[in-house]
């Protein structure tokens, strides 16, 4: 949901098998904002390579 809002897309338009890096189209500022927002939401740091992981794998990195 957070990724969809930031990218101004519907939740159904955000594929779980794509990485944030691929979805932001080379906009590193947007990529960093997204990762920061995700970290704030879950209250912890995720994987170091979070921007390069498919969303489904990134989500697993935040499981408590």
ZALOZA-708552 format. One record per residue: residue in one letter; x, y, z of N, C-alpha, C, O in turn. Coordinates in steps of 0.02 Angstrom, whole numbers, plus 50000, padded with zeros to 5 digits. Last residue first. Layout:
REM ZALOZA-708552
- lumba_n_xx_n_yy_n_zz_ca_xx_ca_yy_ca_zz_c_xx_c_yy_c_zz_o_xx_o_yy_o_zz
- A_X_Y_Z_X_Y_Z_X_Y_Z_X_Y_Z
...
***
This chain:
REM ZALOZA-708552
- lumba_n_xx_n_yy_n_zz_ca_xx_ca_yy_ca_zz_c_xx_c_yy_c_zz_o_xx_o_yy_o_zz
- X_50444_49520_50603_50473_49520_50669_50473_49453_50697_50495_49443_50754
- X_50485_49550_50436_50446_49509_50483_50482_49506_50550_50542_49493_50553
- X_50563_49615_50347_50535_49655_50401_50494_49614_50450_50470_49641_50499
- X_50593_49525_50250_50649_49553_50287_50626_49596_50346_50666_49611_50390
- X_50474_49504_50186_50498_49452_50231_50554_49477_50275_50563_49454_50331
- X_50472_49616_50102_50423_49610_50157_50445_49558_50208_50435_49567_50268
- X_50568_49580_50009_50580_49636_50054_50534_49633_50114_50555_49646_50170
- X_50501_49480_49940_50560_49462_49981_50576_49518_50030_50595_49504_50087
- X_50401_49556_49877_50382_49498_49918_50440_49477_49964_50428_49457_50021
- X_50473_49650_49803_50434_49671_49861_50416_49613_49907_50415_49620_49968
- X_50639_49595_49763_50567_49598_49747_50528_49615_49810_50548_49595_49865
- X_50778_49701_49805_50739_49640_49816_50668_49648_49790_50639_49703_49793
- X_50839_49821_49796_50850_49774_49742_50811_49710_49748_50810_49669_49702
- X_50815_49890_49911_50790_49919_49848_50795_49871_49790_50761_49879_49739
- X_50882_49813_50010_50809_49815_50005_50782_49841_49940_50731_49817_49916
- X_51007_49771_50053_50994_49778_49981_50919_49782_49966_50896_49757_49914
- X_50994_49758_50191_51038_49809_50163_51024_49822_50089_51030_49879_50066
- X_50826_49735_50254_50887_49709_50224_50928_49766_50192_50900_49815_50168
- X_50770_49862_50368_50761_49801_50329_50828_49778_50302_50880_49799_50326
- X_50756_49925_50532_50791_49924_50468_50778_49858_50433_50775_49805_50464
- X_50596_49967_50603_50660_49932_50603_50692_49938_50534_50659_49954_50485
- X_50466_50013_50595_50505_50026_50655_50570_49988_50659_50597_49979_50714
- X_50381_50009_50489_50392_49946_50524_50438_49953_50585_50449_49905_50621
- X_50380_50144_50449_50317_50107_50460_50326_50045_50502_50285_50029_50545
- X_50515_50172_50430_50476_50207_50482_50413_50168_50500_50396_50160_50559
- X_50542_50088_50321_50577_50077_50385_50540_50112_50442_50535_50084_50497
- X_50461_50148_50226_50448_50079_50245_50481_50064_50312_50451_50032_50355
- X_50522_50273_50215_50452_50268_50237_50435_50198_50261_50400_50189_50311
- X_50648_50234_50164_50642_50268_50229_50572_50263_50257_50563_50250_50317
- X_50609_50182_50041_50642_50138_50090_50638_50168_50160_50627_50133_50209
- X_50557_50300_49983_50515_50240_49992_50545_50194_50045_50510_50171_50090
- X_50670_50382_49979_50610_50402_50017_50567_50342_50033_50542_50334_50089
- X_50751_50310_49891_50772_50319_49961_50714_50340_50005_50710_50319_50063
- X_50673_50321_49773_50691_50255_49800_50710_50261_49874_50686_50222_49916
- X_50674_50458_49755_50611_50424_49768_50623_50355_49798_50588_50334_49844
- X_50811_50472_49728_50780_50508_49784_50715_50475_49804_50702_50465_49863
- X_50832_50398_49613_50860_50374_49676_50831_50410_49736_50825_50380_49790
- X_50749_50349_49485_50744_50407_49530_50767_50387_49599_50728_50361_49640
- X_50743_50241_49400_50806_50276_49407_50805_50337_49452_50855_50372_49458
- X_50608_50194_49414_50634_50219_49351_50697_50261_49358_50703_50312_49324
- X_50547_50133_49519_50556_50205_49523_50588_50235_49461_50594_50296_49456
- X_50546_49995_49496_50483_50032_49491_50492_50108_49491_50448_50144_49467
- X_50674_49948_49520_50645_49942_49453_50584_49986_49444_50572_50011_49389
- X_50686_49973_49657_50734_50003_49610_50707_50002_49539_50716_50049_49501
- X_50591_49888_49710_50580_49960_49713_50625_49995_49662_50603_50041_49627
- X_50565_49744_49606_50600_49780_49658_50584_49854_49654_50564_49880_49602
- X_50427_49634_49579_50473_49685_49556_50504_49721_49615_50474_49727_49669
- X_50329_49551_49626_50390_49519_49602_50440_49568_49573_50492_49548_49546
- X_50218_49622_49655_50257_49599_49711_50323_49568_49689_50369_49559_49730
- X_50174_49767_49563_50189_49695_49563_50235_49676_49621_50285_49709_49634
- X_50049_49874_49574_50116_49866_49602_50131_49792_49607_50104_49757_49650
- X_49918_49884_49539_49967_49901_49487_50040_49893_49511_50086_49904_49473
- X_49842_49866_49650_49844_49812_49602_49894_49823_49546_49911_49777_49509
- X_49851_49991_49709_49886_49934_49740_49893_49877_49691_49944_49842_49690
- X_49879_50119_49588_49834_50076_49625_49874_50018_49654_49925_49998_49625
- X_50001_50249_49612_49971_50194_49575_49921_50159_49619_49920_50168_49680
- X_50099_50337_49662_50036_50362_49634_50004_50311_49587_49983_50327_49531
- X_50205_50295_49732_50213_50294_49659_50150_50319_49623_50148_50320_49561
- X_50154_50305_49860_50212_50346_49842_50221_50350_49766_50242_50401_49740
- X_50051_50209_49854_50036_50279_49867_50093_50324_49844_50081_50376_49813
- X_50125_50091_49831_50075_50114_49783_50060_50188_49792_50056_50225_49744
- X_50198_50082_49949_50233_50090_49885_50184_50117_49833_50202_50162_49794
- X_50095_50063_50042_50140_50120_50048_50175_50134_49982_50181_50192_49961
- X_50041_49941_50000_50000_50000_50000_50044_50063_50000_50032_50110_49962
***
